[in-house]
Amino acid sequence: MLSLILTGKDSDLKIHYYNTLPSTQLFLKEELKNKKLTAPVAVVADIQTKGIGSRNNEWSSQKGNLFLSFALNTEQLPHDLKLESVSLYFSYLLKETLSEFGSKVFLKWPNDFYIGTKKTGGMITNRVDDTLICGVGINLVTAPQGFVSLDIMLNRKTLITAYLKKVEKKVLWKQVFSKYKLEFENNKEFFTHSDGKKISLESCVLESDGSLNINGERIYSRR
């Protein structure tokens, strides 16, 4: 295991690197529960053997790709960020980081990363008491059938450092939302899922808290 420390304005975020883990998210969750790690902290694996994808699907592990989970105490979040908005918030910060390196990636609501019409990664969020855990998978170099790898060459540690530094800046939700709202048009040809139903994003309205309004019904990200 290799550990690095990012020094932030409010606290230091330690990054632990492992060769192999079943799932960075499940590992970090257990370490937090058992008080072996404390937030803010991040865990990275070269290989995951049981990665978790959208709707509890397995996220394929191929060496060289990004497998990252990080944890923050809820008190370390921006003051205007509601918990129902965190998935979209942290996903957009990663999308923005990738864009700054030259990628054409866009964020499909609420937490999937796409290049063109194919998925290149995603994020899942959950909580342990007052700690928020975000798990990220990105196909940096290789992708399984039906998916696509990132459209730029990018060193994994360079990306992790840049992204987590952006997270530590605690950019206000309203600033993140104003940018994503302009890009939401990229979602119109795609679908999302809610309660087992496939829903077209073409006629959805994006609300100020990041939820979708579909014929008067609000839909929030559950992952």
C-alpha positions in Angstrom: 0.0 0.0 0.0 1.2 3.5 -0.9 -0.2 6.6 0.8 -0.1 10.2 -0.3 -1.5 13.3 1.4 -3.2 16.3 -0.3 -3.0 19.4 1.9 -6.2 21.4 1.7 -7.6 24.6 3.3 -9.5 22.9 6.0 -7.8 19.5 6.4 -5.5 17.0 4.8 -6.9 14.3 2.6 -4.9 11.0 2.6 -5.0 8.8 -0.5 -4.3 5.1 -0.1 -3.2 3.1 -3.2 -3.7 -0.7 -3.3 -2.8 -3.3 -5.9 -6.1 -5.2 -5.7 -9.4 -4.7 -3.8 -12.8 -6.4 -4.3 -14.3 -2.9 -4.4 -12.8 0.4 -3.3 -16.3 1.6 -2.2 -17.1 -1.4 -0.1 -13.6 -1.5 1.3 -13.7 2.1 2.3 -17.2 1.7 3.8 -16.0 -1.1 6.0 -12.8 0.7 7.0 -14.9 3.7 8.1 -17.4 1.6 10.0 -14.5 -0.2 11.8 -12.8 3.2 12.6 -9.7 2.1 10.7 -9.9 5.1 8.4 -11.5 8.5 9.0 -12.7 11.1 6.5 -11.4 12.9 4.6 -9.8 9.9 2.9 -9.5 8.3 -0.5 -8.8 4.7 -1.7 -7.5 3.7 -5.1 -7.0 0.2 -6.6 -5.1 -0.9 -9.6 -7.6 -3.8 -10.0 -11.1 -4.4 -8.6 -12.4 -7.9 -8.5 -16.0 -7.1 -7.6 -16.6 -3.5 -8.7 -20.1 -2.0 -8.4 -21.8 -0.3 -11.3 -25.2 1.3 -11.9 -28.2 -0.5 -10.6 -26.0 -3.0 -8.7 -24.4 -4.3 -11.9 -20.7 -5.3 -11.8 -18.3 -2.8 -13.1 -15.7 -4.5 -15.2 -12.1 -4.2 -13.9 -9.2 -3.7 -16.3 -5.8 -2.6 -15.1 -4.9 1.0 -16.0 -8.4 2.3 -15.5 -9.5 4.4 -12.6 -11.0 2.8 -9.5 -11.4 5.4 -6.8 -13.6 6.0 -3.7 -13.3 8.9 -1.4 -15.1 9.9 1.8 -16.0 13.3 3.3 -17.9 14.3 6.4 -21.1 16.0 5.6 -19.9 19.0 7.5 -17.1 19.3 4.9 -19.6 19.8 2.0 -20.4 23.3 0.6 -23.0 25.0 2.7 -25.6 25.2 -0.1 -25.2 21.5 -1.2 -28.1 19.3 -0.2 -27.6 15.6 0.2 -30.0 14.8 -2.6 -27.7 16.7 -5.0 -24.3 15.2 -4.1 -24.2 12.6 -6.8 -24.7 15.2 -9.6 -22.4 17.6 -7.8 -19.3 15.4 -7.5 -19.9 13.8 -10.9 -19.9 17.2 -12.5 -16.7 18.2 -10.8 -15.0 15.1 -12.2 -16.5 15.8 -15.7 -15.1 19.4 -15.4 -11.7 18.1 -14.4 -11.6 15.7 -17.4 -12.7 18.6 -19.7 -9.8 20.8 -18.4 -7.4 18.1 -19.6 -9.0 18.2 -23.1 -11.6 15.4 -23.0 -15.0 15.7 -24.8 -16.7 13.8 -22.0 -20.2 14.8 -20.9 -22.3 14.0 -17.9 -25.5 12.0 -18.4 -27.9 12.7 -15.6 -27.1 12.1 -12.8 -23.7 10.4 -12.6 -22.7 8.6 -15.8 -19.8 9.8 -18.0 -20.2 9.5 -21.8 -18.0 9.9 -24.9 -20.4 10.3 -27.8 -23.1 7.7 -27.3 -21.1 5.3 -25.2 -20.5 5.2 -21.5 -16.9 5.5 -20.2 -17.6 5.6 -16.5 -19.8 6.4 -13.6 -20.1 7.4 -9.9 -22.1 5.9 -7.0 -22.7 7.7 -3.7 -23.9 6.5 -0.3 -23.5 7.4 3.4 -22.2 5.8 6.6 -23.7 7.9 9.4 -22.5 11.5 8.8 -19.9 10.4 6.2 -20.5 10.6 2.4 -18.8 8.0 0.2 -18.3 8.4 -3.5 -17.1 5.6 -5.7 -15.8 6.3 -9.2 -14.9 4.1 -12.2 -13.5 5.5 -15.4 -12.2 3.6 -18.5 -9.0 5.5 -18.8 -7.2 3.1 -21.2 -9.4 0.1 -22.0 -13.1 -0.7 -22.1 -15.3 -3.8 -22.2 -17.6 -4.4 -25.2 -20.3 -1.8 -25.4 -18.4 0.8 -23.5 -15.6 3.2 -24.6 -12.3 4.3 -23.1 -11.5 8.0 -22.4 -10.7 10.1 -25.5 -7.4 11.5 -24.1 -4.3 10.0 -22.6 -4.2 10.9 -18.9 -2.1 9.7 -16.1 -4.2 8.2 -13.3 -2.4 9.9 -10.4 -2.5 13.3 -12.2 -6.3 13.0 -12.6 -6.9 11.9 -9.0 -4.8 14.7 -7.6 -6.5 17.4 -9.8 -10.0 16.1 -9.1 -9.6 15.8 -5.3 -8.0 19.2 -5.2 -11.1 20.5 -6.9 -13.3 18.6 -4.4 -11.5 20.3 -1.5 -12.2 23.7 -2.9 -15.9 23.3 -1.9 -17.2 25.0 -5.0 -20.8 26.2 -4.3 -23.6 24.0 -5.6 -25.2 27.0 -7.4 -22.1 27.5 -9.4 -21.9 23.8 -10.4 -25.6 23.6 -11.2 -25.5 26.7 -13.4 -22.8 25.1 -15.6 -24.5 21.7 -15.8 -27.9 23.2 -16.6 -26.4 24.6 -19.8 -25.0 21.2 -20.8 -28.2 19.2 -19.9 -29.3 19.4 -23.5 -26.7 16.6 -24.2 -29.0 14.3 -22.3 -32.1 14.6 -24.5 -31.4 11.5 -26.6 -30.8 9.3 -23.6 -32.8 7.5 -21.0 -32.6 7.1 -17.2 -34.1 4.5 -14.9 -36.4 5.0 -11.9 -38.1 2.2 -9.9 -37.3 -0.2 -12.6 -38.8 2.0 -15.4 -36.9 3.3 -18.4 -37.6 7.0 -18.8 -36.7 9.2 -21.7 -34.8 12.4 -20.8 -36.1 14.3 -23.9 -39.0 16.0 -22.1 -37.6 16.1 -18.6 -37.0 19.5 -16.8 -33.9 19.8 -14.7 -34.8 21.4 -11.3 -32.6 23.7 -9.2 -31.8 20.9 -6.8 -30.6 18.6 -9.6 -33.8 16.5 -9.7 -35.8 15.8 -12.8 -39.3 16.9 -13.3 -41.3 14.5 -15.4 -44.9 15.5 -15.9 -44.9 17.1 -12.4 -43.2 14.2 -10.7 -39.8 14.7 -9.1 -37.1 12.1 -9.7 -33.9 12.1 -7.6 -30.7 10.1 -8.1 -30.7 7.1 -5.7 -27.1 6.2 -6.2 
